[in-house]
Structures are given as structure tokens and as C-alpha cells.
Amino acid sequence: MVNLSLYTTTAVILLDSEGNRILGKYYDTKNLYPTTKEQKVFEKGLFDKTRRANGEIILYDNQVVLYRNSIDVFFYVVGSSEENELILNNILNAFYDSVSSLLRHQVEKRTLVDNLDLVVLALDETIDDGIVLETDSSVIVSRVSRPRTDTTDIPITEQTLIQAYHTARERVTERLLRG
């Protein structure tokens, strides 16, 4: 039977070179791996199976897993056994390429941990609740690294409370420094 669901991804996992979780996002937690303990067991087995392998795809625990290694980080995209491998491959490549661009091509554990907020944002722009949102890495990077709008150009009546507070504080500071 053909899988006609939009839900393509069941998990995205980033593990370090020792098999420890850097980032793990499970989208089908009700059925697949509902507890953290079960997720850790799955991740350990997955890491043991792929750490020395030279492939890109495996069938593990009745799940299709595409993976990629970069220095000391393993990227995994997990889908159901009926899922199209090419779609999962596009997801993996888009996510990896966007993370690589955001981190200036220094995809290693230390850089990932230091910029985990950007990595999570890139993942959220790629996949939402298991549904693929974007597979173009340049679009993902532009959404994640969008420059902050200058709140001094927005009329104070249209700003949020926090933005208005920061704007007022900046103006008072400027006036005090001018004398």
C-alpha cells in the first residue's frame, strides 16, 4: 500500500562520536518511543550499528534511517519502513547543508553545542511535527539568520511592550550620553 501521509519523519537525531545525544527530536512519540529511556536505547543501538559503517541508509528496528557523519557528529533522519528514502535523503541533505552554512562549514560537536539555538531553528524550519516544510537549504538559512528589525524605525504605538521598553531605554541612554 502507498503511504499518502504528509508525516514523513519520525525522528531527527544528532549524536556525538561517543553516541551521546546532542539533539533528538521525536515526532511520533505516542507509538514509537514514548519514553526517554526507550529513545536512548534506540539511539545507542543505532549508533553501534552505524559508527563504523560506510553506508548512508539502513533499516533498523523496522525504521528507515538515513545518516551522515561529519567530523565528530552523526546526523540521523528516521522514517517509517514504508517511507520513501529519497524524501528522507532530501530532508537530511537540506538540514545538514543549512546547519553547515549557519556554522560557516565547521560542523563539529563544539560548534554545534555553542550554536544549538541556530541548529534547532534550522530543524524547525525543515520539519514541523514530522511534516517536511522546506528542503532548500538556502531558504532555511535565510529564515533562521534573518536580521533583527531595528525597532527604532517602528512607531512606538506598533511595538510590543518589550520592544517599546528597549526603544525607550536606548533613547534615554542616548540623551544622557549627549549631555
SVG drawing of the C-alpha trace seen along z (x, -y; Angstrom):
<svg xmlns="http://www.w3.org/2000/svg" viewBox="-2 -68 38 72">
<polyline fill="none" stroke="black" stroke-width="0.4" points="0.0,0.0 1.2,-3.5 2.0,-5.9 0.0,-9.0 0.6,-10.8 2.4,-14.1 4.1,-12.8 7.3,-11.6 9.8,-11.8 9.5,-10.1 12.8,-11.5 15.9,-13.6 18.8,-12.8 22.3,-14.3 24.8,-12.1 28.5,-12.8 31.4,-10.5 30.7,-8.5 27.0,-8.0 25.8,-10.7 22.8,-12.8 23.4,-16.3 19.9,-16.8 17.0,-14.4 13.6,-15.3 10.9,-12.6 7.7,-13.4 5.7,-10.2 6.3,-9.7 2.9,-8.1 3.6,-4.9 7.3,-4.6 9.4,-5.5 7.3,-7.2 9.8,-7.4 13.3,-8.9 14.7,-5.6 13.4,-3.9 14.7,-6.7 18.2,-6.3 18.1,-2.6 17.2,-3.2 19.9,-5.8 22.6,-3.6 21.7,-0.7 21.6,-2.9 25.0,-4.4 26.5,-1.0 25.1,0.1 26.3,-2.9 29.5,-4.2 31.8,-2.0 29.5,-1.6 30.3,-3.4 26.7,-3.5 24.1,-6.2 20.9,-4.2 19.9,-1.3 16.8,0.5 17.0,0.5 14.2,1.5 11.7,1.5 12.6,-2.1 14.4,-3.5 17.3,-5.5 19.4,-7.8 22.6,-9.1 25.6,-11.3 28.9,-11.7 30.8,-15.0 34.0,-15.0 32.6,-14.0 28.8,-14.4 26.3,-11.9 23.1,-13.2 20.2,-10.8 16.8,-11.2 14.4,-8.4 11.2,-7.5 8.8,-4.6 9.7,-1.4 7.2,-2.4 8.7,-5.9 10.4,-7.0 14.1,-7.0 14.6,-9.8 12.4,-12.2 14.3,-11.3 17.6,-11.9 16.4,-15.4 15.5,-16.2 18.8,-15.1 20.8,-17.0 18.7,-20.2 19.1,-20.1 22.8,-19.2 23.6,-21.9 21.7,-24.6 23.5,-23.8 26.8,-23.7 26.1,-27.2 24.9,-28.6 28.0,-27.3 30.4,-28.5 31.2,-24.9 32.5,-24.0 30.2,-21.1 31.6,-19.7 30.4,-19.0 31.7,-22.1 30.4,-24.4 27.0,-22.7 26.6,-22.9 27.7,-26.6 25.1,-27.4 22.4,-24.9 19.8,-27.6 20.5,-28.0 20.6,-24.3 17.2,-23.8 15.7,-26.7 17.1,-25.2 15.5,-21.9 12.2,-23.6 12.2,-25.3 12.9,-22.0 10.4,-19.8 7.3,-20.5 5.8,-17.7 7.1,-15.2 5.9,-17.1 8.5,-18.4 8.3,-22.2 11.4,-23.1 14.1,-21.2 16.0,-24.2 18.9,-24.9 19.4,-28.5 15.7,-29.3 16.2,-27.6 19.4,-29.6 17.7,-32.9 14.8,-32.2 17.0,-31.3 19.5,-34.1 17.1,-36.9 18.5,-40.1 16.6,-41.6 14.5,-44.5 15.5,-47.9 12.8,-48.8 13.7,-52.5 12.2,-52.7 8.9,-51.2 6.4,-53.7 6.2,-53.1 2.5,-52.5 3.1,-49.5 5.8,-47.9 5.4,-45.2 5.9,-46.1 9.4,-44.7 10.4,-46.4 8.9,-49.7 10.9,-49.3 14.1,-48.7 13.5,-51.6 12.8,-54.0 15.9,-52.8 18.1,-53.3 16.7,-56.9 17.2,-57.8 20.8,-56.4 21.5,-58.4 20.2,-61.6 22.2,-61.0 25.4,-60.4 24.9,-63.6 24.7,-65.6"/>
</svg>
